[in-house]
Amino acid sequence: MKHIVLKRNTTPDSTILISRHRHDYVTHINANGETYMVDGGTDYLRRNVNTEPFEEQSIYTDALV
């Protein structure tokens, strides 16, 4: 079973959103007017869905091999 080591997304305007712990709810209003969010830190994966996609950059334990 793989685990999240770092929760990170990049929005279309290149803003990096990082959720560092379980209830670290991070938001950003992008240049396109949409709000992007990440939550859950290394405990669970939670993010919103937008019409313009974001870049998933989370790192999992299986990537550390």
N, C-alpha and C positions, 0 to 999 in steps of 0.2 A: 504494500500500500504506500503510495507516495503522499508526502506532506508538503504544505506550502512553506517555503523558507522566506520569501519576500513577495508581497502583494503590490504590484505596480502596473499602472496603465498609462498610456500616453494619449492625450486628446488630439483632435485634428489640428489645433493651433500649437502643438508640441509641448503642452504643459504636462508634466509628469505628476500623477497622483499616486501617493503611497499611503497605504493603511498599515500602521505599525503594530497595532494590538487589537484584540477581539472587538471592542466597541469604538474603534477609531473611524468614525464616519467622516470621510473627506469629500468635499464637493468643489466644483469649479464651473463657472459660467464661461463657456467657450466663446471664441470670436464669432461663431455661427449663431450665437444666442441660446444654445442648448446647455442644460446643466448636466454635467457628468459627475459620477460619484463612485467611490469604492468603499468597502467596509469589510470588517472581519479579520484584519491582520493576517496572522498565520493560522488562525483557527478554522475559518470557513471562507468561501468565495461568494461575494455579493457585489454586484455592480448593476447599474441601470442600462437600459437599452435605448439607443438614440438612432435617428435616421442616418446620421453620419457616423461611421464606425470609428472605434478607438483601436489603439494597438495594445494588445495584451502582452505584458512584459513580466508577468509573475515568474518566479523561479521555484521549482519543486525539488525535493530531495533526490529524485532520480536523475536530475540534470547535473548533480555534483560528482558523479562517478567519473 
